[in-house]
Amino acid sequence: MKQMLEILDPVKDFYRMRKKRKFDRVFLTTVPIMIGIFFLVLDSLLSTHREFSLDNFVNDFLNQIITMLTLFISFSMAYLSIIITSSNENMDKLRRKDSEEYFIGDKACTLYQVLMNEITYTLIFEIFFLLVVLFQKFAMYLMSNIQVKYLIAITISFFAHTLFTLLITIKDIYFSFWN
């Protein structure tokens, strides 16, 4: 059981590294939640003038999310493979250079550790999100319309969080190959 819970270590480290970077933590958690709430507010304020089937929409939406998540997982695995197997001067510098912004406790993380942790966290979250969406595909048939709308809001929030972490990872990979 302990070995299964070790999968959460990169998640804990991801947020512990950002202890001094409150903007990052707030941005990565609060903004996606606000986007999901914004969807619920829009849903209650606007009414559709088209013929609309909530079940068909949610089914299509979840299928598209599954497709995008599998692509994201593939890209994250590729990033991870590149970083792990790369043996060039820039990677060696990342392994040696301490970050000025990311710490676990009082110990500075190397830039390589920061990058590895970001990619690993993103990958773990994407896999978790994929499992949640697969569960939602079945659960939506047991829910009322309002519960399905909350399900969509949660999915939108998770998707926004996934996009933000991917963008951060892409930015950091980009800058890791510059001096």
RAZI-V435102 format. One record per residue. N is the residue number from 1. PSI is psi in radians with two decimals (* if undefined). Layout:
# RAZI-V435102
n=[N | N]
psi=[PSI | PSI]
This chain:
# RAZI-V435102
n=[1 | 2 | 3 | 4 | 5 | 6 | 7 | 8 | 9 | 10 | 11 | 12 | 13 | 14 | 15 | 16 | 17 | 18 | 19 | 20 | 21 | 22 | 23 | 24 | 25 | 26 | 27 | 28 | 29 | 30 | 31 | 32 | 33 | 34 | 35 | 36 | 37 | 38 | 39 | 40 | 41 | 42 | 43 | 44 | 45 | 46 | 47 | 48 | 49 | 50 | 51 | 52 | 53 | 54 | 55 | 56 | 57 | 58 | 59 | 60 | 61 | 62 | 63 | 64 | 65 | 66 | 67 | 68 | 69 | 70 | 71 | 72 | 73 | 74 | 75 | 76 | 77 | 78 | 79 | 80 | 81 | 82 | 83 | 84 | 85 | 86 | 87 | 88 | 89 | 90 | 91 | 92 | 93 | 94 | 95 | 96 | 97 | 98 | 99 | 100 | 101 | 102 | 103 | 104 | 105 | 106 | 107 | 108 | 109 | 110 | 111 | 112 | 113 | 114 | 115 | 116 | 117 | 118 | 119 | 120 | 121 | 122 | 123 | 124 | 125 | 126 | 127 | 128 | 129 | 130 | 131 | 132 | 133 | 134 | 135 | 136 | 137 | 138 | 139 | 140 | 141 | 142 | 143 | 144 | 145 | 146 | 147 | 148 | 149 | 150 | 151 | 152 | 153 | 154 | 155 | 156 | 157 | 158 | 159 | 160 | 161 | 162 | 163 | 164 | 165 | 166 | 167 | 168 | 169 | 170 | 171 | 172 | 173 | 174 | 175 | 176 | 177 | 178 | 179]
psi=[-0.70 | -0.68 | -0.61 | -0.63 | -0.29 | -0.34 | -0.38 | -0.18 | -0.81 | -0.57 | -0.81 | -0.78 | -0.63 | -0.80 | -0.54 | -0.63 | -0.52 | 0.32 | -0.69 | -0.12 | 1.28 | -0.59 | -0.75 | -0.85 | -0.75 | -0.77 | -0.76 | -0.32 | -0.85 | -0.78 | -0.82 | -0.66 | -0.72 | -0.63 | -0.75 | -0.73 | -0.68 | -0.71 | -0.79 | -0.68 | -0.82 | -0.71 | -0.67 | -0.45 | -0.58 | 2.59 | 2.52 | 2.54 | 0.14 | 2.81 | 2.25 | 2.29 | 1.95 | -0.72 | -0.79 | -0.73 | -0.87 | -0.70 | -0.81 | -0.76 | -0.85 | -0.63 | -0.72 | -0.69 | -0.75 | -0.78 | -0.81 | -0.71 | -0.67 | -0.64 | -0.77 | -0.74 | -0.72 | -0.78 | -0.75 | -0.70 | -0.66 | -0.77 | -0.82 | -0.75 | -0.75 | -0.81 | -0.74 | -0.74 | -0.17 | 2.31 | 1.15 | 3.10 | -0.70 | -0.72 | -0.67 | -0.69 | -0.73 | -0.63 | -0.49 | -0.54 | 2.23 | 2.53 | 2.58 | -0.14 | -0.36 | 2.18 | 2.61 | 1.93 | -2.23 | -0.03 | 2.20 | 2.47 | 2.61 | 2.76 | -0.57 | -0.75 | -0.71 | -0.85 | -0.80 | -0.73 | -0.72 | -0.78 | -0.76 | -0.78 | -0.81 | -0.77 | -0.78 | -0.77 | -0.69 | -0.73 | -0.76 | -0.81 | -0.72 | -0.75 | -0.70 | -0.77 | -0.70 | -0.69 | -0.72 | -0.59 | -0.63 | -0.67 | -0.50 | -0.44 | -0.17 | -0.01 | 2.74 | 2.96 | -0.72 | -0.64 | -0.65 | -0.65 | -0.66 | -0.67 | -0.76 | -0.74 | -0.73 | -0.74 | -0.74 | -0.73 | -0.81 | -0.68 | -0.72 | -0.75 | -0.74 | -0.81 | -0.74 | -0.77 | -0.63 | -0.74 | -0.70 | -0.76 | -0.77 | -0.75 | -0.80 | -0.64 | -0.76 | -0.87 | -0.30 | -0.30 | 0.22 | 2.68 | *]
